[in-house]
């Protein structure tokens, strides 16, 4: 996401970092590049203009001009202003009341139905009991899609295929939720190719009936400024409480994300970053600003790791590594945990300064190699993974056939694993030696 914008900003920052002294003239040149980068990213013209004016006013202050590293100071100002533009802090959902209603609104094709499923999944992981409500009476496929998502997530879906009155469906859903102890209702409403009055009035009536705590506008991030225009229309009619930007993983520009808060005055609450039902992330302005500026997002990376690996698993692995008992079974589990965190490219983008490394690295090839390694390990029996020394020539040929790779790749994997095991044993011996030496030292060296 934001690749094009990040690249252009990095070019502007290279000039800023090289400046020994800031003047109004060289500041104007640098900020002109930043403004062009924002406009090329399809950021609203007025938003880009006001942003540059705020940065310029702060950058030409005495503190920055006289600082030791004026270029770095300006980059810090741009970062802070970007955070403010995106909304300062993360705004969560208001889930007070029981049951709580959430209206998902937006144009046709913006991803409302899929996002409804993703949001239900997120709430389910938080310990809530969501109910998906099929309130789109115009597109039968929407009901089918929502029911399919509900089955995949094991979350109930309320549908009335013979009912064309949205308000009647809403009343039935409220009653169903009370009877089955579902405390959050997610209404997947009808979309349109464009804003029209009948749609708006139907949504207004639905809103007045269910009194939702949240009216979330689902916007396709790739539509840029047009998404912000759509948001303005919906907000005037319904007073939306926030937005969910979908398809952000495929948006290299970022205009919608950067313009929405400034134009509409409402927060972005979540972003869709992939096709899987777990690919919905809370929107944190400070983290997103760091990503856009190529500074990475270590906090999000740590959170992804925490979701993929439990503390108990980490302790068990550390114990095995220390004792030199790491097996191919453990190696397979490590591969799967890493895959659960997402594609390598997405993980790399969360690391500071990864933009240039991404351009040089063939991550698609590395991702392919990881899949092949997983296939080789899966073709082994549990006993073979625990005791790789029993893998003779015939077993290796069988594993190669089962995983669809040459025998040489099986041999390479086993060779690398043997080298890794040997290194771990040496590290374990060194750790024991250091423990004995440390235990015999007097005073502050004793642990």
CORSULCOR-V700660 format. One line per field, one symbol per residue. ss: DSSP state (h for helix, s for strand, l for the rest). phi: phi as a letter, one per 40 degrees, with the letter a starting at -180 (. if undefined). psi: psi as a letter, one per 40 degrees, with the letter a starting at -180 (. if undefined). A space follows every 50 residues. Layout:
ss=???
phi=???
psi=???
//
This chain:
ss=llhhhhhhhhhhhhhhhllllllhhhhhhhhhhhhhhhhhllllhhhhhh hhhhhhhhhllhhhhllllhhhhhhhhhhhhhhhhhllllllllllllls sssssllllllhhhhhhhhhhhhhhllllssssssllllhhhhhhhhhhh hhhlllsslllllllhhhhhhhhhhhhhhllllsssssslllllllhhhh hhhhhhhhhhlllssssssshhhlhhhhhhhhhhhhhhlllssssslhhh llllhhhhhhhhhhllsssssslllllllsssllhhhhhhhhlllllhhh hhhhhhhhllhhhhhhhhhhhhhllllhhhhhhhhhhhhhlllhhhhhhl lllhhhhhhhllhhhhhhhhhhhhhhhhlllhhhhhlhhhllhhhhhhhh hhhlllhhhhhhhhhhhhhhhhhhhhhhhhhhhhhhhhhhllhhhll
phi=.gdcccccccccccccccccacbccccccccccccccccccgcddccccc cccccccccccddcccccbccccccccccccccccchgbcbcccbcgacc bbcbbiccgchcccccccccccccccgcbcbcbcbbcbbdcccccccccd cccfbcbcbbccbbcccccccccccccccbfcbbbbccccbbcacbcdcc ccccccdcccfccbbbccbccccgcccccccccccccbfccibbccfccb bccgdccccdccccgbcccabcbicccccbbccbdccccccccgcgacdc ccccccccbccccccccdcccccgbcbcccccccdcccccchcdcccccc cdgcdccccccccccccccccccccccccccdccccbccccccccccccc ccbgbcddccccccccccccccccccccccccccccccccccfcccc
psi=ifdddddddddddddddehdhhidddddddddddddddddefihdddddd dddddddddeiddddeidgddddddddddddddddeecihhaihfiihih hhhhiiiheefddddddddddddddeeigihhhgehedgddddddddddd ddefhihhigdehehddddddddddddddefhehhhhhiiiieihidddd dddddddddegidhhhhhhhdeebdddddddddddddegieaihhifdde hededdddddddddeiihdihheaeieefhiihhddddddddefeagddd ddddddddhiddddddddddddefehidddddddddddddeiidddddee hhfeddddddigddddddddddddddddeiidddddgeeegadddddddd ddefiidddddddddddddddddddddddddddddddddeiibeeh.
//
